[in-house]
Amino acid sequence: MATQDATRTDARRTHGSPVFEFFTAYFNIISILGVFLLLFAFFSVQADAFLTAENLVNVARQIAPTIIVATMMTLVITTGQIDLSVGSIIGMTASALAILVETGSAMFGLIATLIIGVAAGLIQGILAAYGKLPAFIVTLAGLIALRGVALLITQGYSTPITIDWLLWLGQGKLLGIYIPTWVALITVVFGWYLFTQTRFGRYVVAAGSNTEALRRSGVNVKRVQASVLMLTGLFAGIAGVLIAARLATGSSNSGTLFELEVITAVVLGGTNLLGGRGSIVGTLIGALTLGIIANGLVLLRVDVFWVPITQGVILIIAMLLNQNAVDRFQKRKA
């Protein structure tokens, strides 16, 4: 009897330990944070210019558009959907901004550009949710069609932007930090609050984990699914504005393959591609990891073509280690 009591006590200590529970619950974030810190330490030692304030500020600005869109992509993927059109929305909004501000009011052009981004996301959301079409197919069509719209309105040419205050949005600094970085930070805080502290965030998780139960509880699941795609459209539009302002030109080629980098950042951060689980903090760390890989390899004078190869390999390794560890923890907890 005493032996059985001791066994139960040991089991409670193992499975009920706050440290064990915390590590199990947040293993995805902890693992990618470990990868980030290892890479950060490696590049700090191997590349003299990596750890300078100027370089780190530039890295933060370069990765800001990815963070902005990936934050909202986390919500989309958590619902069990995916948005492949964000890169094309960036190209379309960057092109539209340059044309609109040079032919009329700059403020009107900025507002109209953001409305275009919202409209693109909303239309795709309605088609996916209410048209009962897979989001993958709808946004794949959007990827193709919206890039075509960008090419159509620009005729394949880049349009320069000369409005000073618009250029400041992409090139200006506040307290030594570039404006796109501040926008990314605000987006992360907003996304984290929306995802973790609001009823809408709980609906997003439930839509990906148990859609039928959410529907039976009286929630309009289709509205939730359409809303997250609308949000990615809006924030892809914001990213398009910042990219155009940073480059001082609107180009239909902006955002090419951008959706792959965004999805990689989200998956690296621990969000389940099948829905039901996501992390804004994890997505932030995932995006930063991609950013320092690209920057560190350039500083080490590695051929630029190795950057996506390295990012892909790290993604596969991280996912394999992640899944194996999660399986072991689940068996141990059982």
Buried (B, 14 or more C-beta within 10 A) or exposed (E): EEEEEEEEEEEEEEEEEEEBEEEBEBBBBBBBBEBBEEBBEBBEEEBEEBEEEEBBBBBBBBBBBBBBBBBBBBBBBBBBBBBBBBBBBBBBBBBBBBBBBBEEEBEEBBEBBBBBBBBBBBBBBBBBBEEEBEBEEBBBBBBEBBBEBBBEBBEEEBBEBEBEEBBEBBBBEEEEEBBBBBBBBEBBEBBBEBBBEEEBBBBBBBBBBBBEEBBEEEBEBBEBBBBBBBBBBBBBBBBBBBBBBBBBBBBBBBBBEBBBBBBBBBBBBBBBEEBBBBBBBBBBBBBBBBBBBBBBBBBEEEEEEBBBEBBEEBBEEBBEBBEEBBEEBEEEEE
